[in-house]
Amino acid sequence: MIKAIIFDMDGLMIDSERATYNSYLKVLKPMGLTMSEDHYKTFLGKNVAGIQERIRAGLGEDFDAAGLMMRMHIVLNQDFEENGVPIKPGLIELLQYLKDNNYKTIVATSSDRDRVDRILAQADITDYFNDSVCGNEVARGKPNPDIFLTACDKLGVQPDEAIVLEDSESGIMAGYNANIKVICVPDMKYPEPEYAEKTWKFVKTLDEIIDVLKEENQ
């Protein structure tokens, strides 16, 4: 029986990936630089170290990747403060269903603690979750299984009692490597076949997961 749902954050609950990409472009433009959307997609699901590695791969090994990320987050946070945090369709319906039916819930994201706490509070969804695990709290980031196994430990469930909700290829692999069923809700990039085949189910919006859970726990 499924007892716990593990949520990614960016691109899964928060419609932030497009806004993040646009923020990178705004920061790079005064430098006379740009970033292709395809290159940005290689960031998805990676922890801070992994993203900085991908930035340097595209902009040069000596590029100040940490500084770029810091300036990008300033622009992105300003956008969220001025316009609100955009949440994905069906999120509140799913969270309310899980709460009403006593599922355990946790956020497991590559983002760091300060950002996670701030984003969840701005989106007014903190109280829907029992706990959270952040990228800087595990030894190895996605696609390694550490973050999802830690999430199971925090909730006191076995991997076969949980479902991971993800949008990224590295997140799918992390769930697969943890032997946890993965439901993918694609965002900017639909997973390539080698990742899609490791996904238990695909849905278009988060509220469709309610029917999956009802069927699974009959």
Secondary structure, 3 states (H helix, E strand, C coil): CCCEEEECCECCCECCHHHHHHHHHHHHHHHCCCCCHHHHHCCCCCCHHHHHHHHHHHHCCCCCHHHHHHHHHHHHHHHHHHHCCCECCCHHHHHHHHHHCCCEEEEEECCCHHHHHHHHHHCCCHHHCCEEEEHHHCCCCCCCCHHHHHHHHHHCCCHHHEEEEECCHHHHHHHHHCCCEEEECCCCCCCCHHHHCCCCEECCCHHHHHHHHHHHCC
